[in-house]
Amino acid sequence: MPPSDDLRALLDETISAAIGAPFRCTRLSGQAGGSISQSLVVEDGRQHFFVKLNDAALEAMFVAEADGLAALSRCPAIRVPKVIAQGKSGGKSFLVLEHLALGPLRERGSGTVAGRALAELHHIEEAQYGWPRDNFIGSNPQRNAVHVTWSFFFSQRRLLPQLEMARQRSDCARLIERGEKLADRLAALFVDYRPRASLLHGDLWHGNAAIDENGRLALFDPAVYFGDREADLAMSELFGGFPESFYLAYREAWPLAHGYEQRKTLYNLYHVLNHLNLFGGGYLRQAERMIDSLLAEL
C-alpha cells in the first residue's frame, strides 16, 4: 500500500531538512525483497532515496537498524547506506536511507573482495560479547546484554529467548525440552575454543549483502552485536547465495579454527528457531534435527 498524502508530505519535509535542499517526490516505486517492512524508492528527478515503512509501534526496529548501520560504517572496507532520516507519523514509522546502486556477489572478483572485507569487519573487537542495546532479528527482539563468556551469552541471549517464544506454539514441547537441555550443556562445546568478540552483521544472508558501484562489499539490514565471527559465516551458508571465492578469501585472510562445522549448526539453529517463530511452517522439524545432532555430540 502506498504511503498516504500526509506521510508523503512528511517525507518531503523530512528529507528536505536532512539534505539541506528542497525535495519533492515526483516518482515513487515499490521495491521487492522485504518480508518485514514495506520498501519504496522516492525520487524528485535529481536524486532518489530508499524508504522503509512499518507500523508506528515498530519504530524501535528502525532506530536499532540505524544504530547497526552506524556500527558497520566503522569498517572502511564496508559500504553501508547512510541514514538520512528516521521517524513516525500517521500510524507509520519510516527510515530514509541513501539509495545505493547494487549488484550481486559474483564468483570472480567481487566474491574475493567481499570475503576480505568481512574479515576486516570482524577485526573490530570488544572485550565482551553483546551490544549496548537490544535490537531485532527480523521483527523479533534480539537480547544483547553483555557477558564475558561466549557460551553463556549464546545460551541466555540467543537460544533460550527463541525457545521461550516457541512456547506459544502447541507443537513445540519436544523442541523446547531438547533445546533447553542443549542450552544447559552448551559450555561443553567451547572447552577448547575461546572466540574473540568480533563486530558482527548478525543477519548475514545473501539478501543483506551486495556489491556497490565501486566493487565494495555493501551490507544492510543488520542485527549487530559482538560475538564469534563464525556466526556470520554460518548464517551466510544457511540459505546459500555467496560464491565459493567469498569463503576462500575470508579463510585466507583469517583461517577458521577446528570444529567450525559443529559450531555452524549451533549458530544456524538460532536463525532457524527465529524463522520458526516468525513464519512457522517446516522450520520445526529442521530445528529439531539440528538440536538432536548437537546433543548427540555432547
Short mmCIF file of the C-alpha atoms (twelve columns), coordinates in Angstrom:
data_MODEL
# 
_entry.id   MODEL 
# 
loop_
_atom_site.group_PDB 
_atom_site.id 
_atom_site.type_symbol 
_atom_site.label_atom_id 
_atom_site.label_alt_id 
_atom_site.label_comp_id 
_atom_site.label_asym_id 
_atom_site.label_seq_id 
_atom_site.Cartn_x 
_atom_site.Cartn_y 
_atom_site.Cartn_z 
_atom_site.pdbx_PDB_model_num 
ATOM 1   C CA . MET A 1   0.000  0.000   0.000   1 
ATOM 2   C CA . PRO A 2   1.472  3.400   -0.973  1 
ATOM 3   C CA . PRO A 3   2.033  5.958   1.764   1 
ATOM 4   C CA . SER A 4   -0.728 8.438   2.492   1 
ATOM 5   C CA . ASP A 5   -0.556 12.010  1.217   1 
ATOM 6   C CA . ASP A 6   0.245  13.134  4.751   1 
ATOM 7   C CA . LEU A 7   3.164  10.718  5.057   1 
ATOM 8   C CA . ARG A 8   4.366  11.611  1.580   1 
ATOM 9   C CA . ALA A 9   4.368  15.291  2.547   1 
ATOM 10  C CA . LEU A 10  6.210  14.453  5.765   1 
ATOM 11  C CA . LEU A 11  8.861  12.539  3.820   1 
ATOM 12  C CA . ASP A 12  9.327  15.530  1.508   1 
ATOM 13  C CA . GLU A 13  9.725  17.821  4.501   1 
ATOM 14  C CA . THR A 14  11.966 15.425  6.420   1 
ATOM 15  C CA . ILE A 15  14.272 14.678  3.501   1 
ATOM 16  C CA . SER A 16  14.494 18.388  2.599   1 
ATOM 17  C CA . ALA A 17  15.567 19.227  6.147   1 
ATOM 18  C CA . ALA A 18  18.053 16.340  6.254   1 
ATOM 19  C CA . ILE A 19  19.820 17.144  2.989   1 
ATOM 20  C CA . GLY A 20  19.576 20.922  3.342   1 
ATOM 21  C CA . ALA A 21  17.861 21.366  -0.036  1 
ATOM 22  C CA . PRO A 22  14.286 21.222  -1.343  1 
ATOM 23  C CA . PHE A 23  12.959 17.721  -2.091  1 
ATOM 24  C CA . ARG A 24  9.538  16.994  -3.551  1 
ATOM 25  C CA . CYS A 25  8.731  13.444  -4.556  1 
ATOM 26  C CA . THR A 26  7.728  13.181  -8.208  1 
ATOM 27  C CA . ARG A 27  8.036  9.395   -8.512  1 
ATOM 28  C CA . LEU A 28  7.518  6.629   -6.017  1 
ATOM 29  C CA . SER A 29  8.069  2.941   -6.724  1 
ATOM 30  C CA . GLY A 30  7.828  -0.198  -4.628  1 
ATOM 31  C CA . GLN A 31  10.861 -2.422  -4.061  1 
ATOM 32  C CA . ALA A 32  10.655 -6.188  -3.676  1 
ATOM 33  C CA . GLY A 33  12.599 -8.234  -1.164  1 
ATOM 34  C CA . GLY A 34  11.495 -7.244  2.324   1 
ATOM 35  C CA . SER A 35  9.353  -9.656  4.341   1 
ATOM 36  C CA . ILE A 36  9.151  -7.434  7.436   1 
ATOM 37  C CA . SER A 37  8.834  -3.850  6.176   1 
ATOM 38  C CA . GLN A 38  7.465  -2.183  3.054   1 
ATOM 39  C CA . SER A 39  10.230 -0.775  0.839   1 
ATOM 40  C CA . LEU A 40  9.988  2.167   -1.552  1 
ATOM 41  C CA . VAL A 41  12.209 4.348   -3.689  1 
ATOM 42  C CA . VAL A 42  11.296 8.052   -3.749  1 
ATOM 43  C CA . GLU A 43  12.663 10.383  -6.430  1 
ATOM 44  C CA . ASP A 44  12.438 14.055  -7.336  1 
ATOM 45  C CA . GLY A 45  14.034 13.867  -10.789 1 
ATOM 46  C CA . ARG A 46  17.507 14.681  -9.465  1 
ATOM 47  C CA . GLN A 47  18.098 12.308  -6.587  1 
ATOM 48  C CA . HIS A 48  16.440 9.307   -5.018  1 
ATOM 49  C CA . PHE A 49  16.271 7.654   -1.612  1 
ATOM 50  C CA . PHE A 50  15.356 4.259   -0.229  1 
ATOM 51  C CA . VAL A 51  12.481 4.335   2.278   1 
ATOM 52  C CA . LYS A 52  11.310 1.595   4.625   1 
ATOM 53  C CA . LEU A 53  7.838  1.746   6.184   1 
ATOM 54  C CA . ASN A 54  6.216  -0.153  9.018   1 
ATOM 55  C CA . ASP A 55  3.661  0.344   11.800  1 
ATOM 56  C CA . ALA A 56  4.400  3.184   14.193  1 
ATOM 57  C CA . ALA A 57  4.501  0.638   17.036  1 
ATOM 58  C CA . LEU A 58  7.588  -0.906  15.382  1 
ATOM 59  C CA . GLU A 59  9.593  2.311   15.215  1 
ATOM 60  C CA . ALA A 60  12.176 0.771   17.545  1 
ATOM 61  C CA . MET A 61  13.168 -1.588  14.718  1 
ATOM 62  C CA . PHE A 62  14.256 1.350   12.585  1 
ATOM 63  C CA . VAL A 63  16.047 3.033   15.499  1 
ATOM 64  C CA . ALA A 64  18.004 -0.198  16.014  1 
ATOM 65  C CA . GLU A 65  18.700 -0.530  12.288  1 
ATOM 66  C CA . ALA A 66  20.131 2.981   12.136  1 
ATOM 67  C CA . ASP A 67  22.318 2.154   15.143  1 
ATOM 68  C CA . GLY A 68  23.543 -1.014  13.427  1 
ATOM 69  C CA . LEU A 69  24.376 0.762   10.188  1 
ATOM 70  C CA . ALA A 70  26.405 3.323   12.132  1 
ATOM 71  C CA . ALA A 71  28.334 0.468   13.751  1 
ATOM 72  C CA . LEU A 72  29.113 -1.227  10.426  1 
ATOM 73  C CA . SER A 73  30.293 2.078   8.977   1 
ATOM 74  C CA . ARG A 74  33.277 1.896   11.351  1 
ATOM 75  C CA . CYS A 75  34.860 -0.550  8.891   1 
ATOM 76  C CA . PRO A 76  36.295 1.311   5.867   1 
ATOM 77  C CA . ALA A 77  36.174 -1.849  3.735   1 
ATOM 78  C CA . ILE A 78  32.365 -1.999  4.063   1 
ATOM 79  C CA . ARG A 79  29.816 0.221   2.302   1 
ATOM 80  C CA . VAL A 80  26.591 0.861   4.191   1 
ATOM 81  C CA . PRO A 81  23.746 3.172   3.208   1 
ATOM 82  C CA . LYS A 82  23.820 6.470   5.069   1 
ATOM 83  C CA . VAL A 83  20.845 7.161   7.308   1 
ATOM 84  C CA . ILE A 84  19.071 10.259  6.011   1 
ATOM 85  C CA . ALA A 85  16.143 10.395  8.443   1 
ATOM 86  C CA . GLN A 86  14.034 8.280   10.754  1 
ATOM 87  C CA . GLY A 87  10.695 8.920   12.466  1 
ATOM 88  C CA . LYS A 88  6.983  8.185   12.553  1 
ATOM 89  C CA . SER A 89  3.703  9.817   11.576  1 
ATOM 90  C CA . GLY A 90  0.079  8.868   10.990  1 
ATOM 91  C CA . GLY A 91  0.394  5.329   12.304  1 
ATOM 92  C CA . LYS A 92  3.534  4.630   10.258  1 
ATOM 93  C CA . SER A 93  7.221  4.586   11.147  1 
ATOM 94  C CA . PHE A 94  9.817  5.217   8.471   1 
ATOM 95  C CA . LEU A 95  13.536 5.011   7.782   1 
ATOM 96  C CA . VAL A 96  15.043 7.005   4.900   1 
ATOM 97  C CA . LEU A 97  18.376 5.727   3.589   1 
ATOM 98  C CA . GLU A 98  20.860 6.629   0.902   1 
ATOM 99  C CA . HIS A 99  19.946 4.758   -2.282  1 
ATOM 100 C CA . LEU A 100 22.831 2.551   -3.393  1 
ATOM 101 C CA . ALA A 101 23.448 1.131   -6.863  1 
ATOM 102 C CA . LEU A 102 23.973 -2.541  -6.035  1 
ATOM 103 C CA . GLY A 103 24.787 -5.759  -7.823  1 
ATOM 104 C CA . PRO A 104 25.089 -9.401  -6.716  1 
ATOM 105 C CA . LEU A 105 28.268 -11.024 -5.449  1 
ATOM 106 C CA . ARG A 106 29.962 -12.901 -8.271  1 
ATOM 107 C CA . GLU A 107 32.343 -15.834 -8.208  1 
ATOM 108 C CA . ARG A 108 35.174 -13.845 -9.761  1 
ATOM 109 C CA . GLY A 109 36.438 -10.592 -8.330  1 
ATOM 110 C CA . SER A 110 33.618 -9.367  -6.135  1 
ATOM 111 C CA . GLY A 111 33.398 -12.549 -4.063  1 
ATOM 112 C CA . THR A 112 37.065 -12.253 -3.169  1 
ATOM 113 C CA . VAL A 113 36.732 -8.571  -2.284  1 
ATOM 114 C CA . ALA A 114 33.684 -9.323  -0.133  1 
ATOM 115 C CA . GLY A 115 35.403 -12.126 1.795   1 
ATOM 116 C CA . ARG A 116 38.377 -9.945  2.639   1 
ATOM 117 C CA . ALA A 117 36.099 -7.061  3.649   1 
ATOM 118 C CA . LEU A 118 34.109 -9.234  6.036   1 
ATOM 119 C CA . ALA A 119 37.343 -10.372 7.675   1 
ATOM 120 C CA . GLU A 120 38.266 -6.704  8.173   1 
ATOM 121 C CA . LEU A 121 34.890 -6.036  9.796   1 
ATOM 122 C CA . HIS A 122 35.427 -8.939  12.176  1 
ATOM 123 C CA . HIS A 123 38.757 -7.486  13.274  1 
ATOM 124 C CA . ILE A 124 36.787 -4.738  15.045  1 
ATOM 125 C CA . GLU A 125 36.641 -6.258  18.520  1 
ATOM 126 C CA . GLU A 126 35.494 -5.674  22.080  1 
ATOM 127 C CA . ALA A 127 36.305 -7.297  25.416  1 
ATOM 128 C CA . GLN A 128 32.789 -8.686  25.973  1 
ATOM 129 C CA . TYR A 129 30.059 -10.324 23.916  1 
ATOM 130 C CA . GLY A 130 26.832 -8.466  23.209  1 
ATOM 131 C CA . TRP A 131 25.842 -4.907  22.410  1 
ATOM 132 C CA . PRO A 132 24.960 -1.772  24.421  1 
ATOM 133 C CA . ARG A 133 21.286 -2.074  23.412  1 
ATOM 134 C CA . ASP A 134 18.863 -4.781  22.386  1 
ATOM 135 C CA . ASN A 135 17.885 -4.849  18.722  1 
ATOM 136 C CA . PHE A 136 15.934 -7.092  16.360  1 
ATOM 137 C CA . ILE A 137 16.391 -10.210 14.277  1 
ATOM 138 C CA . GLY A 138 13.678 -9.803  11.668  1 
ATOM 139 C CA . SER A 139 10.841 -8.371  13.746  1 
ATOM 140 C CA . ASN A 140 11.657 -10.489 16.803  1 
ATOM 141 C CA . PRO A 141 13.612 -8.939  19.684  1 
ATOM 142 C CA . GLN A 142 17.283 -9.825  19.975  1 
ATOM 143 C CA . ARG A 143 18.656 -9.672  23.518  1 
ATOM 144 C CA . ASN A 144 22.181 -8.295  23.734  1 
ATOM 145 C CA . ALA A 145 23.065 -7.743  27.415  1 
ATOM 146 C CA . VAL A 146 26.836 -8.165  27.505  1 
ATOM 147 C CA . HIS A 147 28.683 -11.060 29.119  1 
ATOM 148 C CA . VAL A 148 32.309 -12.164 29.325  1 
ATOM 149 C CA . THR A 149 31.579 -15.814 28.457  1 
ATOM 150 C CA . TRP A 150 30.505 -16.670 24.917  1 
ATOM 151 C CA . SER A 151 28.725 -19.951 25.742  1 
ATOM 152 C CA . PHE A 152 26.686 -18.188 28.436  1 
ATOM 153 C CA . PHE A 153 25.839 -15.333 26.088  1 
ATOM 154 C CA . PHE A 154 24.720 -17.635 23.280  1 
ATOM 155 C CA . SER A 155 22.701 -19.805 25.631  1 
ATOM 156 C CA . GLN A 156 20.984 -16.986 27.523  1 
ATOM 157 C CA . ARG A 157 20.664 -14.301 24.850  1 
ATOM 158 C CA . ARG A 158 20.133 -16.418 21.739  1 
ATOM 159 C CA . LEU A 159 18.789 -19.941 22.281  1 
ATOM 160 C CA . LEU A 160 16.624 -19.548 25.390  1 
ATOM 161 C CA . PRO A 161 14.714 -16.428 24.234  1 
ATOM 162 C CA . GLN A 162 13.815 -18.175 20.961  1 
ATOM 163 C CA . LEU A 163 12.713 -21.306 22.825  1 
ATOM 164 C CA . GLU A 164 10.587 -19.143 25.107  1 
ATOM 165 C CA . MET A 165 8.863  -17.588 22.085  1 
ATOM 166 C CA . ALA A 166 8.242  -21.081 20.726  1 
ATOM 167 C CA . ARG A 167 6.131  -21.894 23.810  1 
ATOM 168 C CA . GLN A 168 3.300  -20.033 22.125  1 
ATOM 169 C CA . ARG A 169 3.061  -22.897 19.623  1 
ATOM 170 C CA . SER A 170 1.251  -26.109 20.542  1 
ATOM 171 C CA . ASP A 171 3.649  -28.400 18.655  1 
ATOM 172 C CA . CYS A 172 6.949  -27.391 20.249  1 
ATOM 173 C CA . ALA A 173 7.030  -29.311 23.552  1 
ATOM 174 C CA . ARG A 174 9.762  -31.709 22.418  1 
ATOM 175 C CA . LEU A 175 11.724 -28.923 20.737  1 
ATOM 176 C CA . ILE A 176 11.698 -26.857 23.930  1 
ATOM 177 C CA . GLU A 177 12.648 -29.774 26.181  1 
ATOM 178 C CA . ARG A 178 15.576 -30.800 23.957  1 
ATOM 179 C CA . GLY A 179 16.581 -27.206 23.274  1 
ATOM 180 C CA . GLU A 180 16.759 -26.340 26.970  1 
ATOM 181 C CA . LYS A 181 18.916 -29.409 27.541  1 
ATOM 182 C CA . LEU A 182 21.269 -28.165 24.811  1 
ATOM 183 C CA . ALA A 183 21.389 -24.686 26.346  1 
ATOM 184 C CA . ASP A 184 22.308 -26.177 29.727  1 
ATOM 185 C CA . ARG A 185 25.182 -28.164 28.211  1 
ATOM 186 C CA . LEU A 186 26.427 -25.562 25.777  1 
ATOM 187 C CA . ALA A 187 29.678 -24.814 27.606  1 
ATOM 188 C CA . ALA A 188 30.916 -28.300 26.674  1 
ATOM 189 C CA . LEU A 189 31.143 -27.210 23.029  1 
ATOM 190 C CA . PHE A 190 33.565 -24.419 23.938  1 
ATOM 191 C CA . VAL A 191 36.063 -26.131 26.259  1 
ATOM 192 C CA . ASP A 192 38.900 -25.738 23.748  1 
ATOM 193 C CA . TYR A 193 37.568 -22.789 21.765  1 
ATOM 194 C CA . ARG A 194 37.524 -19.189 23.002  1 
ATOM 195 C CA . PRO A 195 36.311 -16.928 20.194  1 
ATOM 196 C CA . ARG A 196 37.202 -13.272 20.113  1 
ATOM 197 C CA . ALA A 197 34.317 -10.821 20.376  1 
ATOM 198 C CA . SER A 198 34.108 -9.519  16.801  1 
ATOM 199 C CA . LEU A 199 31.703 -6.958  15.402  1 
ATOM 200 C CA . LEU A 200 29.084 -8.994  13.530  1 
ATOM 201 C CA . HIS A 201 26.488 -8.061  10.954  1 
ATOM 202 C CA . GLY A 202 24.256 -10.524 12.778  1 
ATOM 203 C CA . ASP A 203 21.840 -11.394 9.945   1 
ATOM 204 C CA . LEU A 204 24.214 -12.145 7.089   1 
ATOM 205 C CA . TRP A 205 22.136 -13.934 4.472   1 
ATOM 206 C CA . HIS A 206 22.630 -13.132 0.786   1 
ATOM 207 C CA . GLY A 207 19.668 -10.738 0.708   1 
ATOM 208 C CA . ASN A 208 21.521 -8.390  3.058   1 
ATOM 209 C CA . ALA A 209 24.796 -8.249  1.116   1 
ATOM 210 C CA . ALA A 210 25.741 -6.934  -2.326  1 
ATOM 211 C CA . ILE A 211 28.473 -5.161  -4.267  1 
ATOM 212 C CA . ASP A 212 28.285 -1.403  -4.794  1 
ATOM 213 C CA . GLU A 213 29.144 0.511   -7.961  1 
ATOM 214 C CA . ASN A 214 32.801 0.716   -6.905  1 
ATOM 215 C CA . GLY A 215 33.140 -3.022  -6.282  1 
ATOM 216 C CA . ARG A 216 32.994 -2.714  -2.495  1 
ATOM 217 C CA . LEU A 217 31.021 -5.050  -0.213  1 
ATOM 218 C CA . ALA A 218 27.748 -3.374  0.797   1 
ATOM 219 C CA . LEU A 219 25.869 -4.558  3.886   1 
ATOM 220 C CA . PHE A 220 22.447 -3.533  5.169   1 
ATOM 221 C CA . ASP A 221 19.582 -4.689  7.454   1 
ATOM 222 C CA . PRO A 222 21.987 -5.514  10.301  1 
ATOM 223 C CA . ALA A 223 21.345 -7.112  13.689  1 
ATOM 224 C CA . VAL A 224 24.734 -6.153  15.105  1 
ATOM 225 C CA . TYR A 225 26.490 -7.361  18.232  1 
ATOM 226 C CA . PHE A 226 29.946 -8.512  19.302  1 
ATOM 227 C CA . GLY A 227 30.249 -12.286 19.051  1 
ATOM 228 C CA . ASP A 228 32.023 -15.201 17.419  1 
ATOM 229 C CA . ARG A 229 32.825 -14.254 13.818  1 
ATOM 230 C CA . GLU A 230 31.861 -17.771 12.775  1 
ATOM 231 C CA . ALA A 231 28.221 -16.887 13.468  1 
ATOM 232 C CA . ASP A 232 28.239 -14.519 10.468  1 
ATOM 233 C CA . LEU A 233 29.884 -17.109 8.239   1 
ATOM 234 C CA . ALA A 234 27.448 -19.792 9.369   1 
ATOM 235 C CA . MET A 235 24.452 -17.585 8.559   1 
ATOM 236 C CA . SER A 236 25.885 -16.854 5.120   1 
ATOM 237 C CA . GLU A 237 25.836 -20.597 4.393   1 
ATOM 238 C CA . LEU A 238 22.320 -21.250 5.722   1 
ATOM 239 C CA . PHE A 239 20.457 -20.081 2.627   1 
ATOM 240 C CA . GLY A 240 23.341 -20.038 0.132   1 
ATOM 241 C CA . GLY A 241 23.955 -17.295 -2.396  1 
ATOM 242 C CA . PHE A 242 27.573 -16.452 -1.535  1 
ATOM 243 C CA . PRO A 243 30.206 -17.597 -4.066  1 
ATOM 244 C CA . GLU A 244 32.946 -20.005 -3.078  1 
ATOM 245 C CA . SER A 245 35.524 -17.269 -3.698  1 
ATOM 246 C CA . PHE A 246 33.969 -15.351 -0.779  1 
ATOM 247 C CA . TYR A 247 34.793 -18.163 1.663   1 
ATOM 248 C CA . LEU A 248 38.230 -18.845 0.192   1 
ATOM 249 C CA . ALA A 249 39.204 -15.186 0.526   1 
ATOM 250 C CA . TYR A 250 37.868 -14.956 4.068   1 
ATOM 251 C CA . ARG A 251 39.749 -18.053 5.220   1 
ATOM 252 C CA . GLU A 252 42.914 -16.843 3.543   1 
ATOM 253 C CA . ALA A 253 42.622 -13.545 5.399   1 
ATOM 254 C CA . TRP A 254 41.666 -15.186 8.708   1 
ATOM 255 C CA . PRO A 255 41.660 -19.004 8.929   1 
ATOM 256 C CA . LEU A 256 38.934 -20.724 10.940  1 
ATOM 257 C CA . ALA A 257 39.588 -22.899 13.976  1 
ATOM 258 C CA . HIS A 258 38.948 -26.634 14.104  1 
ATOM 259 C CA . GLY A 259 35.321 -27.530 14.864  1 
ATOM 260 C CA . TYR A 260 33.636 -24.887 12.746  1 
ATOM 261 C CA . GLU A 261 31.221 -27.366 11.124  1 
ATOM 262 C CA . GLN A 262 29.784 -28.324 14.506  1 
ATOM 263 C CA . ARG A 263 29.547 -24.723 15.675  1 
ATOM 264 C CA . LYS A 264 27.949 -23.756 12.364  1 
ATOM 265 C CA . THR A 265 24.992 -25.998 13.199  1 
ATOM 266 C CA . LEU A 266 24.646 -24.324 16.597  1 
ATOM 267 C CA . TYR A 267 24.812 -20.785 15.241  1 
ATOM 268 C CA . ASN A 268 22.334 -21.510 12.458  1 
ATOM 269 C CA . LEU A 269 19.967 -23.137 14.940  1 
ATOM 270 C CA . TYR A 270 19.348 -19.647 16.309  1 
ATOM 271 C CA . HIS A 271 18.212 -18.404 12.909  1 
ATOM 272 C CA . VAL A 272 16.118 -21.492 12.196  1 
ATOM 273 C CA . LEU A 273 14.366 -21.048 15.550  1 
ATOM 274 C CA . ASN A 274 13.802 -17.397 14.703  1 
ATOM 275 C CA . HIS A 275 12.273 -18.379 11.356  1 
ATOM 276 C CA . LEU A 276 10.069 -20.876 13.176  1 
ATOM 277 C CA . ASN A 277 8.824  -18.109 15.462  1 
ATOM 278 C CA . LEU A 278 8.360  -15.669 12.587  1 
ATOM 279 C CA . PHE A 279 6.999  -17.907 9.845   1 
ATOM 280 C CA . GLY A 280 6.208  -21.360 11.281  1 
ATOM 281 C CA . GLY A 281 5.996  -23.978 8.563   1 
ATOM 282 C CA . GLY A 282 8.734  -26.535 8.057   1 
ATOM 283 C CA . TYR A 283 11.253 -24.929 10.390  1 
ATOM 284 C CA . LEU A 284 10.139 -27.014 13.394  1 
ATOM 285 C CA . ARG A 285 11.477 -30.323 12.083  1 
ATOM 286 C CA . GLN A 286 14.671 -28.658 10.850  1 
ATOM 287 C CA . ALA A 287 15.275 -27.152 14.295  1 
ATOM 288 C CA . GLU A 288 14.614 -30.494 15.993  1 
ATOM 289 C CA . ARG A 289 17.109 -32.255 13.745  1 
ATOM 290 C CA . MET A 290 19.761 -29.621 14.456  1 
ATOM 291 C CA . ILE A 291 19.254 -29.895 18.229  1 
ATOM 292 C CA . ASP A 292 19.379 -33.691 18.112  1 
ATOM 293 C CA . SER A 293 22.595 -33.558 16.091  1 
ATOM 294 C CA . LEU A 294 24.254 -31.243 18.595  1 
ATOM 295 C CA . LEU A 295 23.107 -33.198 21.644  1 
ATOM 296 C CA . ALA A 296 24.439 -36.402 20.093  1 
ATOM 297 C CA . GLU A 297 27.924 -34.861 20.121  1 
ATOM 298 C CA . LEU A 298 27.822 -33.824 23.788  1 
# 
